[in-house]
Amino acid sequence: MIRHFFFLLTLIILASSCKEQYQTDRPDFVLVIHGGAGTILKEDMTPEKEQRYLKKLEEALTVGSKILRNGGSSLDAVTQTIMVMEDSPLFNAGKGAVFTAEGINEMDASIMDGRDLNAGAVAGVRHIKNPILAARMVMEETNHVLLVGTGAEETAEKTGLEIVDSSYFYTENRWNSYLKVKDIAEKHGTVGAVALDKYGNLAAATSTGGMTYKMKGRVGDSPIIGAGTYADNNTCAVSATGHGEYFIRNVVAYDISALMKYKWLTLENAASEVIMKKLVDQAAEGGIIAVDKDGNIAMTFNSAGMYRGYITSEGDSVVLIYKD
């Protein structure tokens, strides 16, 4: 009995020591972003276009990391980071949203707070300049998680969010894509951000224009909490991009968190299990970005490329496009 007592006491001391070391090693902040996954090949990209994407990813990281470095919250960081990409015509979100089968722009967005699992989302909005702000409005100013269509827009307008004419979202590149009705593998561009702040809080956010030539009423995974977005301080924060129907069916973002929580998988192994095995077995394409409670990063995808990048308080920073 005494021997068992001292054995348990030793384990507790060792665990406490390891925990303290883990906390000490955790970076003050981490920010990870994506700008969509798909058939993104270097041979199809001009040097000028590649640089435009890389610079915009760097700008988004700079805006978000400044907030985190100054002691701001992970929620504020992912919100402002997403807005940089929503305001750019390069990505399928906000300004650069793709066109539906009816020739209009319909956008979805979601955000989640890892502290208390609070979340907000909007779907099918057509006139909100920054859908991510509407998603956060739903989270913070209503008792609901998801608002759609005109209901979301009317509520957003009442709370002072910027409403714009549908012409704001027109870009020639997206219109040409609409006219060509491109194959789904080419419809990348959804944007996402996940962050860990200096207080240990995680947050995730995702924004998209959906699928080119999508049918009326179609909603993908981006505004679905647990599918395209998830954050829990006990595990990780995840933002997804890819073939939304499969991400919904597999509850991808939550599945990664659940594998960490219930099977004690590392973030890297959990992401690989879901993206590189489960989705591949279903011939589903896409990827995720994620950060766990200890600052570990995953940028896992099974497509040819994914616009992505990260920055940490320790000075590590990178932006990437292609698989290799």
N, C-alpha and C positions, 0 to 999 in steps of 0.2 A: 504494500500500500504506500509506504513512504517512498519506495523506489519510483513508483508511478507518479507520485506527487512531484518529485524533483525532475522527472522526465518531462512532465507537462510544463512545469515552471521554466525549464530550459527552452522548450519550444516557444513559449510565450515571449521570452526575452529575445530569442533569435528573430521571431516574427516582428516584434516591435522594432528591433534594430534595422531589419531589412526595410520595414515600412518607412522609417525615418530617412534611410538612405535614398529610397525611391522618391520621396517627397523633395529631398534636397536636390536630386538630380533632375527633377522635372523643370523644364524651361518655364520662364515667367509667362510666356504666351506662345501660342502657335496659331497660324492662320493658313488654311488650305483652300484652294479654289479650283473650280473647273469651268470650262466654257463649252462643254458638250463633247460627246464621243461619237465616233462613226468612221466612215471611210475617208480618213484624212491622210492622204499620201503626199510625200514630199514632191514627187514628180508632177502632182497636180497643183502645186503651190508655187506662185512666183516669189522671188526673194522679197519683193516689196510687200506683198500681201502677208507673207510670213512675219516680216518685221512689224507690220501693223498689229497683228495678233499678239506677238510677244510683248510689244510695248503696252498694249491695253491690259494684258494680264499683269504686267509689272505695275502699272498704274493702280489697278484694283488692289494688289497686295500692299502697295505703299499707303493707300488711303486707309485700309483696314488695320495695318500694323501700327500706324501712327496713333490710332485710337487705343489700341491695346498697350502700346508702349507708354502712353500717358495715363494709364490706369483705367481706361474705359472698359466697358463690359463687352463680353463676347457677343451679346445680342446687338449692341450698337455697331460692333465691328462687322458682323456678317451683313447687317442691314445696309450699311454704307458701301461695303464692298460690292454687294449685289447691284446697288444703284449705279455704280460706275459701269458695270457691264450692261445693265438695262438701258442706259443712256447711249450706248454704242450700237451702231448698225451692224457691227461684226457678228453679234451673237443673236441666237434665236430667243430673245427675251426683250420685253419693252420695245424700244425703237426698232430693233431688227427682227421683230416677231414675224414668223412665216404666215402665209395666207391659208385659210380654210378652203374647202371645196366651193364655198359660196363667194370666195374672193374677198374675205374680210379677215381682220386680225383679232384673234381671241386669245387671251393670256391667262395663265395660271401661276400661282405662287404660294409658297408656304414658309413658315418659320416656326422653330421650336426652341424652348428654353429648357436646358438640361437640369436646372435646379429643381423644378417642380413639375416637369412634363407638360407645362402649359404650352399651347400651340394655337396657331391661327393660319387660315388659308383662304384664298379666293380662287374661283374658277370661272372661265368663260367671260372675263371682263374685256371690254372693248375701248374704254375711254380713260382709264386710269393711267397716268403717265408712268408711275412706278408701282407696279403690282405688289412688290415686296412690302411697300409701305402700307398697302391695303391689308395684306396678310397680317402684318404686325398690329394694325388697327383692330382687326377681328380678335386677335389674341388679347390685347390689352384693354379694349373698350367695349367688348360684348361678352355675353355668356356662352358664346358658341365657338366652334372650331372652324367651320367651313361655311362661307357665304358664296353664292353663285350669281352670275348674270347681273341683271338690273338691280337686284336687292343689294348686292355687294357694292355696285357703283353709287347707288343713292346713299348708302351708309357712309361710303368713303367721302362723297361730296359734302355731306353734313358735317363731317369731322375736319373738313378743310384740306383734304388731299387735292392735288392738282388734277383736274379733269381736262382732257384735250380732245380735239376733233380727231376722228379716225384717220384723217389724212396724215397726222403726225407719224403714224406707224408705217407709212408707205416707204419702201426702199426698192430701188430698181432691181437689185440682186434677188430679193425675196420674190418680187413679182415675176421675174423671169423663171425662178424655180417653180413657182406656181403654174406658169404656162407650160412648162416642160413636164410637170407632174413627175418629179424625180422619184426613183426607187427609195424605199424607206431607209436603206443603209446610208444614204447621203444626207439624211435630215438631222444632222447634228446641230448643236448650238445652245441647248439648255444650259443655264448658268447656275452655279451653286457655290456656297461657302460654308465652311465649318471652322469654329474657333474655340480655343481654350484660353481663358483670361488668367490674370495673375491671382485671382481669387479662387481658381479651381473650377470655375463654371464653364460648362460647354454650351454651345448653341449651333444650330444648323439652319440653313435657309436655301431655298431653291426657287428659280423663276424660269418660265418658259413661254414660248409662243405655241408650243405643241408640235403637232405633226403637219408637214406640208400636205395640203389637200385633204385634211381630216374631215370626216363627215360631221354634219350638223349635230351638236350636242356632245361630241366626243370629249372626254376628259382623261388625261393620262395620269401618270404616277406623281408628277411634281407637286400637286396640291394635296396629295393623299398622305396624311401622317402615318409613318410606318412603312410606306412603300417608297416614296421618293425623298422623304426627309424624316430624320429621327435624331433625338438628342436626350441623353440620360447621363447625369453626372457620375453615376455608378459604373458606366461602361464607356460610351463613346458618342460622338456626333457624326452623322452620316448625311451626305447629299448625293443623290443618284442622277444618272443620265443614261438614256438608252430607249429601248423598245418598251414603252410604258405599260402595255398590257401585261407583259411578263413580270415586270417589276411589281405590279399590283398583285398579280396572282401569287407571287412568291414573297410578298411583304418584305422586300429586299432589305431596306434600311433597318427595320426592326429585327429581321432575322440575324443580321450581323451582330447587333447588340445582344440578342438572346443567346447566340452561340457563345459569346464572351461571358455572359452572366450565368448560364446554366451548365455549360460544358467547359468553362474556364479556358476557352481558346484565346490566343493572343489576337489582337486586332488584325494583324497581317494574315493569320491563318483563317480567321472567321471570314474576312473579306474574300480570300482565295476560295474558300469552300463554297461561298454563295455565287460569286461572279465567274470563277474559272471552272467550277464543276457543275453546280446545280443549273445555272443559266446556260452553260455550254451544252449540257446534256439535252436542253430543250431548244437548242439552236437559237437562243436569244442573245442579242448583242447589246453591249453597254458597259457602264463602269460606275465606280463610286469614288468619292474622296471621303476621308474620315480622319478623325483625331481622337485618341482615347484620353482617359482621365490623367494619364501620366505623360501626355505629350507625344506619344508615338503616332506616326503618320502612315496612312495607306492611300495610295492612288492606284487602284486596281481596275483594269479594264480588259475586255476580251475582243475589242475592235481594233482596227488598224491604227487608230490614234485617238487621243483625247487631249484637248486643250486643258492644261493644268499647271499648278504651281503651288509653292508654299514659302512661308517665311517664319522664322522663329526669333525669339528674343536673344538667342545666342549668335545671331548673325547669319545663320544658314538661310539661303534663299535660292530658288530655282524656278524657271518657267520652262515648260516642255510642250511639245505638240505630238511628236510621232512615238511609235512604240519603242524603237531602238534609238 
